[in-house]
Amino acid sequence: MLPRLLILLIAFALPLSAQETEKTPEPPMTLERLNQIVLALDPEAKSNGRVWQFQIAEVPVLIVTDPDADRMRAIAPVREAAGLTTEELSRMMQANFDAALDARYAVGQGTLWSAFIHPLSPLEKNQLISGIGQVVNLSTSYGTLYSGGALQYGGGDSNELQRELLEDLLKKGEEI
């Protein structure tokens, strides 16, 4: 009887101890909070309250939100979509599967974009910052690594450079 009681106590105690060590959930992402994060990354960012324009590592980034639909997207232009070859499109689809991570290549309005798309309210600060970094890395690595930069298989110098950008952005957002 005693071992069975101990097993039950341990089974019920584990979830309690796990809950105690979990971090406090972040508040829902709001337009005001998103604005604070973007301004921490680029103090010269421009916004109309729903759309932000700013630069990261000399790459223009646009964040477009629709709070009514609870959606946001961070995008950066890569190049004109006209003239993309079958091989380039195939390579981008491969990257979307394994190397782009949470960002993706996308085509819209005659432009090839790197994009991070997420529901707005559950978006956490570090997810947003990482998504922006991946968008920038995906844009700058087009034609070479086609990578979001946070994880790559194999060696090389690019992984470290792209990793530095993500770490720098996360550091800027620590105080928020």
N, C-alpha and C positions, 0 to 999 in steps of 0.2 A: 504494500500500500504506500509506503513512504517513497520509493522511487517514482511511482506514478504521480504522486503529489508534487514531487520535485520537478518532474518533467512539465507538469501543468503550470507550476509557478514560473519556471524558466520560460516556457512558451508565452506566458502572458507578460512577463517582465521584459523580455527582449523588445517587443514593440514599444513599450514605455520608454526604455532607455534610448532606443533609436529616435523617438520623437524628441527627447530632450536634447539630442545632439544636432538635430536638423536646424538649418538656418531659418531665421524669421523670413517669411515670404515678403517679397517686395510689393509695394502698392501697385495698383494697375497703372499701366503706362497711359499718361494723358498727354495732350498737346503741350501743356506747360512743362511737364517733366521732360518730354522729348526735346523741347526747345533748350532747356538747361543743359542737357547732354550734348546737343549739337554745338552750342556756344562754348562748352568746355573743350570740344575738339577743334573748333575754329571760331575764335571770338569775332571774326568778321563775317560770319554767316548772315545771310539775308533771309527773311521769312515774311510771309503774309499771314501767318498763323496756322496754315494748313500745308504749306509747301516751303521747303528750305533749300537754299542754294548755298553751297560752300565748297571748299577745296581741302583735299587730303593728299599730301605728297604731290602737289601740282595737278591732281586729277579732279576735274569738276564733278561734284556729287549732288544729286537732287533727291530729296526725300519728299514723297507725295503721300498725304494721308487722307483717309475718308473715315472720320470717326463714326458716322452714321452706319457704315458697313463694318466698322471695327477692323479696318485694314490699313496697312502701310506698305510702302515699297521704297527702298533706297536703290537708286540707279546711277550708273555712270556710262556716258557714251564711249563706245570702243572705236567704231568706224561706220562708214556708210554701209548699209546692207547690200546695196547693188554691187554686183560683181563677186559676191561670195561664191566660191567654188564648191562643188559637191564634196571634195576632200576636206575643205575647211568646215563645212557644215557637219560632216561626219565627225571630225575631230572635236568640235564643240559639243556634240551630243555625247561623245565618249567622256569628255571632261565633266559634263553635267552629271554623268553617272558616277564618276570616281574621284575627280580631283577638284571640282568646283566647290564642294562641300555644301554650305547653306546658300551660297550665291549660285546664280545660273546665268548662262548666256541666253539672251532673248532678242527677238526682232520685233520692232514696233515703229511705226511712222517713218519707215525708210532708214532706220538706224539699228545697228547692232549694239545692244546694251549689255552690261553686266548688271544683274538685279538680285536683290535680297527682298523677298516678299514674306510678310508675316502678319498674323492677326495683331492688332494694335494693343488692346488692353492686357493680354497676358505676356507681352514682350518685356523681358527683363533688361536692365541697363547693359549688362555685359553681353547679352545676346545682340542687342542693337549695335554696340560698339564693334563686336566681332563681325557682325554682318556687314557693316560699313567697310571694315578692313578687308574682308573677303571680296567685296565689290571692287575696291580699289585694286587689290592684287589680281583679280580676274581680268580687270581692264588692262593693267600694265603687263600681264603675262600672256596676253593674246598673241598668237603666232609663235610662241615659244613653249612655255610650260602649261598654259591653259589651267592655271591653278588658283584656288582661293587662298592658298598659302598657309593655312593652319596645319595641315597634314599632307605629307607627300611621301611616296614610296621611293626609296633610292636616295643617293647622296646628291651633292652639288651645292653651289653657292646660293642659288636662288631661294632655297628653302629658308636659310638663315636670314636673308634680307627681308623676305616676306614676313617671317616670324617676328622680326624686329618691328615692323610696321604695326602688326596686331598688338604686340606688347606695349608699344608707345601709346597707341590709342587707348588701350585698357588703363594705362597709368594715368592718362589725362582725365579719365572718367572716374577715378577712385574717390574723389572728394564729393561726388554727387550722391 
